[in-house]
């Protein structure tokens, strides 16, 4: 097998990466929906859905920018 170098990283499994992505999207969607209700007392369903989608995308972008793009 050989010696493991200093830059060796064990690969994470597909389920771990999937869970990371889904949890990031879920947290972003919840934050977007909560902020919509904080700004507007009775928002329409389309507005809540759009804010949740935007929150999920922004959370994913922030995660990639802070953590670096992982393949």
C-alpha positions in Angstrom: 0.0 0.0 0.0 2.7 2.5 0.9 3.1 5.5 3.1 0.4 8.2 3.3 1.8 11.6 2.6 1.0 14.9 4.5 -1.7 15.9 2.1 -3.6 12.7 2.3 -7.3 13.0 2.9 -9.6 10.0 3.2 -12.5 10.3 0.8 -15.9 10.9 2.3 -18.6 8.6 1.2 -21.5 9.6 -1.1 -24.0 9.6 1.7 -22.0 12.0 3.8 -21.7 14.4 0.9 -25.4 14.1 0.1 -26.3 14.8 3.7 -24.1 17.9 3.8 -25.7 19.2 0.6 -29.3 18.5 1.8 -28.7 20.0 5.2 -27.3 23.1 3.7 -30.2 23.5 1.4 -32.7 22.8 4.3 -31.1 25.4 6.6 -31.0 28.0 3.8 -34.6 27.3 2.9 -35.8 27.6 6.5 -33.9 30.9 7.0 -35.4 32.3 3.8 -38.9 31.3 4.8 -38.5 32.7 8.3 -37.2 36.0 7.1 -40.2 36.3 4.7 -42.6 35.9 7.6 -40.6 38.3 9.7 -40.9 41.0 6.9 -44.5 40.3 5.8 -47.3 39.3 8.2 -49.2 37.3 5.5 -47.0 36.5 2.6 -48.3 34.6 -0.4 -47.2 31.0 -0.9 -45.2 31.9 -4.0 -43.2 34.5 -2.1 -42.4 32.0 0.6 -41.4 29.4 -1.9 -39.2 31.9 -3.8 -37.5 33.1 -0.6 -36.9 29.5 0.5 -35.3 28.7 -2.9 -33.2 31.8 -2.8 -32.1 31.1 0.8 -31.1 27.5 -0.2 -29.1 28.7 -3.2 -27.3 31.5 -1.1 -26.5 29.0 1.7 -25.0 26.6 -0.8 -22.9 29.4 -2.4 -21.7 30.6 1.0 -20.8 27.1 2.0 -18.8 26.6 -1.2 -17.0 30.0 -0.8 -16.1 29.4 2.8 -15.2 25.7 2.6 -13.8 25.7 -0.9 -15.2 23.7 -3.8 -14.9 20.0 -3.1 -15.3 17.5 -5.8 
